[in-house]
Amino acid sequence: MVIYINVRTKRRLSIDSLNTQLKDLGGRATFTYEGKVKRGDYTKHIWHHKRFQGGLELGEILEDKLIYTSAKSASDEERLASSWIEWMIRHFHRKIGSIEITLEYAKVGED
């Protein structure tokens, strides 16, 4: 299963801001930055959690003030997604407008 997370921002918040925060935290950070990968027309940033297996793919749509993330793991998607949301709230709560979570199998128009 994949968990999709959309973060709408109230103020300027970008992937670069998130990566800078990770860098500033150094060894105290919960996540590590693994680099970028090209997915079609979009560039995704790959993060990994220190304890949970799997990873996060982060992207952004600047004009919509949206950071979108997918949490993928063989067994820890819920923990991985929860941990990332908690990290975002802890470090950027003043810049977040809303957080939307969608499961892979929850598609529009299906029961």
C-alpha positions in Angstrom: 0.0 0.0 0.0 1.1 3.6 -0.6 -0.1 6.5 1.5 -0.4 9.9 -0.3 -0.1 13.1 1.7 -0.8 16.6 0.4 0.3 19.6 2.4 -1.2 22.9 1.5 0.8 25.8 2.8 -0.3 29.2 4.0 3.1 30.8 3.5 6.1 30.1 1.4 7.3 26.6 2.1 9.3 24.5 -0.4 11.2 21.3 -0.6 14.4 23.4 -0.3 13.1 24.6 3.1 12.5 21.1 4.3 15.9 19.9 3.1 17.6 22.9 4.8 15.9 22.0 8.0 17.2 18.4 7.7 20.7 19.7 7.1 20.5 22.1 10.1 19.4 19.3 12.4 22.3 17.1 11.3 22.6 13.8 13.2 19.5 14.7 15.3 17.2 14.5 12.3 14.6 11.8 12.1 14.9 11.6 8.4 17.8 11.5 6.0 17.9 13.0 2.5 18.9 10.5 -0.2 18.8 12.7 -3.3 16.6 13.5 -6.3 15.1 11.3 -8.9 13.2 12.2 -12.1 9.7 10.9 -12.4 8.2 11.9 -15.7 8.1 15.7 -15.8 8.6 16.0 -12.0 11.6 15.8 -9.8 11.0 13.9 -6.6 13.2 14.1 -3.4 13.8 10.9 -1.6 13.8 10.7 2.2 14.3 7.8 4.5 13.5 7.4 8.2 16.2 6.3 10.6 14.2 3.4 12.0 11.3 2.5 9.7 11.9 0.7 6.4 10.8 2.3 3.1 10.9 5.8 2.0 9.2 9.0 1.1 9.0 10.7 -2.3 8.4 14.4 -2.0 7.5 16.8 -4.8 6.0 20.3 -5.0 3.7 22.4 -7.1 4.7 25.9 -6.3 1.8 27.7 -7.9 -0.7 25.7 -5.9 1.4 26.0 -2.7 1.4 22.2 -2.4 3.9 19.7 -1.2 2.9 16.2 -2.1 4.4 13.0 -0.6 4.0 9.3 -1.0 5.0 6.9 1.7 6.1 3.5 0.5 7.2 0.6 2.6 6.8 -3.2 2.8 5.4 -3.0 6.3 5.7 0.5 7.9 3.7 2.9 5.7 1.5 4.1 8.5 4.4 4.7 10.8 6.4 6.4 8.1 3.5 8.6 7.0 2.7 9.5 10.7 6.3 10.3 11.5 6.6 12.6 8.5 3.4 14.4 9.3 4.5 14.9 12.9 7.9 16.2 11.7 6.2 18.7 9.4 3.9 19.9 12.2 6.8 20.1 14.7 9.0 22.2 12.4 6.6 24.1 10.1 3.2 24.3 11.9 2.9 28.1 11.2 3.3 27.6 7.5 0.8 24.6 7.0 -2.8 25.4 5.9 -4.0 21.8 5.7 -2.9 18.2 5.4 -4.8 15.6 3.3 -4.1 11.9 3.5 -5.3 9.4 0.8 -4.7 5.7 0.7 -3.7 4.0 -2.6 -6.9 2.1 -2.9 -9.2 5.1 -2.1 -10.0 6.2 -5.6 -12.7 8.7 -6.6 -15.9 7.1 -7.7 -15.3 3.7 -6.3 -16.9 2.1 -3.3 
